[in-house]
Amino acid sequence: MEGTLTRAAVLHPGATDLRIEEWPDPVPGAGEILVKVAACGLCRTDLHYLHGVPTAKTPPLVLGHEVSGTVEAVGGGVEGVAIGARVLLPPVIPCGACELCRRGRGNICARMQMLGNHRDGGFAEYVVVPATCAFPLPSNLPLEESSVVSDAGSTAYHAVVNRGHVAPGEWVAVLGCGGVGLSVLQVVKAVGGRIVAVDVAAEKLETAKRLGADEVVDGRGEVVKSLRKITGGGPDVAFEVIGNPATIRAAVEGVRAGGRVVVVGYADADVPLPAGRIMFRELEIRGSLGCPLSDFPRVLAMAAKGGFDLRAMVTHRFPLEGINEGFAALHAGMPGLVRGIAVP
């Protein structure tokens, strides 16, 4: 395929939308595979890049990091990967050699390569990744909808299991019921937690109920008082999945003594926090980013057992030519949109 062209949604310098154009077909090198993209999720991280957050690689750049597809070709030295195999690609490719990678924390590897940030991503017909970074998709999972497991599902798993350490029976608040927030909710349900979902959008709270939330709270009201009343003093764990300074503070103020706060949402502003409360009540505040590659088989096993309602999560599909409409809908908070995917 070397020397041929294909379609891709490309970010150009200074642009606030993506340009659909012909793009050189990627060619797998030694140890790499070429994947024909079945679907790629539309994530708020992509929206940040469209709104001016710099990418690691200077544009022009193909965005998109939440990819499912089929193996089209393999590079030299690749063994055990069948042409046509259905695969899920992780958003981040760790270096595998640094101290953090050796400690199993490749999700925060300093030399990580993120699809659609450090290298061309999945808003295209084809993408190249290392063969070691492709995970077989269980046969009972739908190919297109499973793309959202790559980021929303895996990020939620890491946040709940590795960072929040949610135990059966614990009360858990999920602040923000977008694609990642609803994924967090479903992982909490899978591990046996009790859930209070918080959002300002009534339709998102309805979706949260359908996906297993025990209680819901309108985020426009007195969130902290509501959380304490429902849970008898505050949740054991609160997940902030918006990236809003106000909701991060509400999570800290809402949890019970000895509680844990996990910040999953990205905020580019400082957050004033009640240091006395954090000290006196022995609160724990943790960040959570992505998911280590070692956990992807566990995430997919959970998905295969019905841990994620993928058809409820993927509410909209867009062709590459309609991808800017999809991002406009995401930015506007279009009612009914949980997660959109681009289908080349």
C-alpha positions in Angstrom: 0.0 0.0 0.0 3.1 2.2 0.1 2.6 5.3 -2.0 -1.1 5.2 -2.0 -3.6 7.7 -0.5 -6.6 7.2 1.7 -9.1 9.4 3.5 -8.4 11.0 6.9 -9.7 13.8 9.1 -6.7 16.1 9.6 -6.0 18.9 12.0 -4.0 21.7 10.4 -2.1 24.5 12.2 -4.5 27.1 13.7 -7.6 25.2 12.5 -10.7 24.7 14.8 -12.1 21.9 12.7 -10.8 18.9 10.8 -10.2 18.8 7.1 -11.2 15.6 5.2 -8.5 15.0 2.7 -6.3 12.4 1.0 -3.6 11.3 3.3 -0.6 8.9 2.7 -1.5 5.3 3.7 0.6 4.3 6.8 3.0 1.4 6.2 3.8 -1.0 9.1 7.5 -1.2 9.9 9.3 -3.9 11.8 7.2 -5.0 14.8 4.2 -3.1 13.7 0.8 -3.9 12.2 -1.6 -2.0 9.9 -5.1 -1.8 11.2 -8.2 -1.0 9.1 -10.2 1.3 11.3 -13.8 0.2 12.0 -14.6 3.0 14.3 -12.9 5.7 16.4 -14.6 7.5 19.3 -15.1 11.2 19.5 -13.5 12.3 22.8 -13.4 15.6 24.6 -9.6 15.3 24.5 -9.9 15.7 20.7 -12.1 18.7 21.3 -9.4 20.3 23.5 -7.0 20.0 20.5 -9.6 21.6 18.3 -10.0 24.5 20.7 -6.3 25.3 21.0 -4.6 22.8 23.4 -1.3 22.0 21.6 -0.6 18.5 20.3 2.7 16.9 21.0 3.3 16.5 17.2 3.0 19.7 15.3 0.1 19.6 12.8 -0.9 18.5 10.3 -1.9 15.5 12.3 -4.6 12.9 12.1 -6.5 13.0 15.4 -8.4 10.1 17.1 -7.3 7.7 19.8 -10.2 5.4 20.6 -9.9 2.7 17.9 -11.3 -0.7 17.0 -10.6 -2.4 13.7 -9.2 -5.4 11.8 -5.6 -6.3 11.1 -4.9 -5.5 7.4 -1.1 -6.2 7.2 1.9 -6.9 9.4 5.5 -5.7 9.4 8.7 -7.7 9.7 9.2 -9.8 12.7 5.5 -9.9 13.7 4.3 -13.3 14.7 1.0 -14.6 16.1 -1.1 -11.8 14.6 -3.6 -13.0 12.0 -4.7 -10.9 9.0 -8.4 -10.1 9.6 -8.2 -10.4 13.3 -10.6 -8.0 15.2 -8.6 -5.8 17.6 -8.9 -3.0 20.1 -6.1 -0.4 20.2 -5.1 1.4 23.4 -4.9 5.2 23.2 -1.4 5.4 24.6 1.7 3.4 23.6 4.2 3.3 26.5 8.0 3.1 25.8 8.2 -0.2 27.8 11.7 0.6 29.1 11.5 3.4 31.6 11.2 3.1 35.4 7.5 3.8 35.4 6.9 1.2 32.6 8.9 -1.4 34.6 6.8 -0.7 37.6 3.6 -1.4 35.6 2.7 2.3 35.3 3.1 2.7 31.6 0.0 4.9 31.5 2.1 7.7 32.9 5.2 6.9 30.9 7.2 10.1 30.2 8.0 8.8 26.7 4.5 7.7 25.9 3.1 8.0 22.3 -0.6 8.8 22.2 -2.6 8.2 19.0 -3.8 11.5 17.6 -1.4 13.5 19.7 2.2 12.2 19.3 1.5 10.3 16.1 -1.3 10.0 13.6 -4.5 8.5 15.0 -7.7 6.8 14.1 -9.8 9.4 12.3 -8.7 7.7 9.1 -9.2 4.5 7.1 -5.9 3.0 8.4 -3.6 3.4 11.4 -0.3 1.8 12.3 0.6 0.6 15.9 3.2 -1.8 17.5 1.9 -5.3 17.3 2.2 -5.6 21.1 -0.4 -2.8 21.4 -3.3 -4.6 19.8 -5.7 -6.6 21.9 -7.9 -9.4 20.5 -11.6 -8.4 20.7 -13.9 -11.0 22.2 -16.2 -12.5 19.5 -19.4 -11.5 21.3 -18.5 -7.8 21.3 -19.6 -5.6 18.4 -16.7 -4.3 16.4 -17.7 -0.6 16.0 -19.2 0.1 19.4 -16.3 -1.6 21.2 -14.0 1.3 20.1 -15.2 3.2 23.2 -13.8 0.5 25.5 -10.3 1.6 24.3 -10.5 4.9 26.3 -13.8 5.4 28.1 -13.9 1.8 29.3 -10.3 1.3 30.2 -10.0 4.7 31.8 -13.0 3.9 34.0 -11.6 0.5 34.9 -8.2 2.0 36.0 -9.9 4.8 38.0 -12.3 2.4 39.9 -10.1 -0.6 40.4 -6.6 0.7 40.7 -7.0 4.3 41.9 -10.3 4.3 43.8 -10.1 0.7 45.1 -13.8 0.5 45.3 -15.0 -2.3 47.5 -18.4 -4.1 47.4 -21.1 -2.2 49.3 -19.3 1.1 49.4 -21.2 4.3 48.4 -19.7 5.9 45.3 -20.5 9.3 43.8 -19.9 9.8 40.1 -19.8 13.5 39.3 -20.4 13.9 35.5 -22.3 11.4 33.4 -20.7 11.7 30.0 -19.1 8.8 28.2 -16.3 8.2 30.7 -18.5 9.0 33.7 -21.1 6.4 32.6 -18.3 4.0 32.1 -17.1 4.6 35.7 -20.6 4.0 36.9 -20.8 0.6 35.1 -17.4 -0.5 36.5 -18.5 0.5 40.0 -21.7 -1.5 39.5 -19.6 -4.5 38.3 -17.4 -4.5 41.4 -20.4 -4.2 43.8 -20.5 -0.5 44.7 -23.6 1.6 45.4 -23.9 4.6 43.1 -25.0 8.2 43.3 -24.8 9.8 39.9 -24.6 13.6 39.6 -25.1 15.7 36.5 -26.9 18.9 35.3 -28.6 17.2 32.4 -31.8 15.3 33.1 -31.4 12.9 30.2 -27.9 11.9 31.4 -29.3 11.2 34.8 -32.0 9.0 33.2 -29.3 7.1 31.3 -27.4 6.7 34.6 -30.5 5.2 36.2 -30.8 2.7 33.3 -27.2 1.7 33.6 -27.5 1.0 37.3 -27.3 4.1 39.4 -29.0 3.6 42.8 -29.6 7.4 43.2 -29.2 10.5 41.1 -28.6 14.1 42.0 -29.3 17.2 40.0 -25.9 19.0 39.8 -27.6 22.4 39.8 -28.7 21.9 43.4 -26.9 21.5 46.7 -24.8 18.6 45.6 -22.7 18.2 48.8 -25.8 18.2 51.1 -27.6 15.7 48.8 -24.6 13.3 48.8 -24.3 13.4 52.5 -28.1 12.8 53.0 -28.3 9.9 50.5 -25.3 8.1 51.8 -25.6 8.8 55.5 -22.6 11.1 55.9 -21.0 11.2 52.4 -19.8 8.6 49.9 -16.8 6.5 50.5 -15.4 7.4 47.1 -16.1 10.3 44.7 -15.1 10.3 41.1 -14.9 13.7 39.4 -15.2 13.0 35.7 -15.8 16.5 34.3 -12.6 18.5 34.9 -14.4 21.4 36.6 -12.8 23.1 39.6 -16.3 23.5 41.3 -17.1 19.8 41.0 -13.6 18.8 42.2 -14.1 20.9 45.3 -17.6 19.4 45.7 -16.2 15.9 45.6 -13.6 16.8 48.3 -16.3 18.5 50.5 -18.8 15.7 49.9 -16.9 12.5 50.9 -17.1 11.1 54.4 -14.2 11.0 56.8 -11.5 8.7 55.5 -13.0 9.1 52.0 -11.2 9.0 48.7 -11.5 11.4 45.8 -10.4 10.4 42.3 -9.9 13.1 39.7 -10.5 11.7 36.3 -11.6 14.8 34.4 -9.0 17.2 33.0 -9.0 20.8 34.3 -6.6 23.5 33.1 -7.3 25.8 36.1 -6.1 25.7 39.7 -8.6 24.4 42.3 -8.8 25.9 45.8 -9.3 23.0 48.3 -10.1 23.0 52.1 -6.8 21.9 53.4 -8.1 21.6 57.0 -10.8 19.2 56.0 -8.4 17.1 54.0 -6.1 16.8 57.0 -8.6 16.5 59.8 -10.7 13.9 58.0 -7.8 12.0 56.5 -9.0 12.4 52.9 -7.2 10.9 50.0 -7.1 12.7 46.6 -5.7 10.9 43.6 -5.4 11.5 40.0 -6.2 8.9 37.4 -5.0 8.8 33.8 -5.8 6.2 31.2 -5.0 2.6 31.9 -1.9 0.4 31.9 -1.7 -2.0 29.0 -1.5 -5.0 31.4 -5.1 -4.3 32.4 -6.6 -4.3 28.9 -7.3 -8.0 28.9 -9.2 -7.6 32.2 -11.2 -4.6 30.8 -12.1 -6.7 27.7 -13.1 -9.7 29.8 -15.4 -7.4 31.8 -16.9 -6.1 28.6 -17.4 -9.6 27.2 -19.3 -10.5 30.4 -21.7 -7.5 29.9 -19.9 -5.1 32.2 -20.5 -2.3 29.6 -23.7 -1.6 27.8 -22.0 -0.6 24.6 -25.1 0.0 22.6 -26.4 2.4 25.3 -23.1 4.2 25.4 -22.7 4.7 21.6 -25.6 6.8 20.7 -24.4 8.5 17.5 -22.4 7.5 14.4 -20.7 9.9 12.0 -18.9 9.3 8.7 -15.6 11.0 8.3 -17.3 13.7 6.3 -19.6 14.4 9.2 -17.0 14.4 11.9 -17.0 18.2 12.5 -20.8 18.0 13.0 -20.1 15.3 15.6 -17.6 17.5 17.5 -20.0 20.5 17.3 -22.7 18.3 18.9 -20.2 17.2 21.6 -19.2 20.8 22.4 -22.8 21.9 22.5 -23.8 19.1 24.8 -26.5 17.9 22.4 -29.3 16.1 24.3 -29.1 12.4 23.9 -25.5 12.3 23.0 -23.5 9.9 25.2 -20.7 8.9 22.9 -20.3 9.4 19.2 -18.0 7.4 16.9 -16.5 8.1 13.5 -17.0 5.2 11.1 -14.6 5.5 8.1 
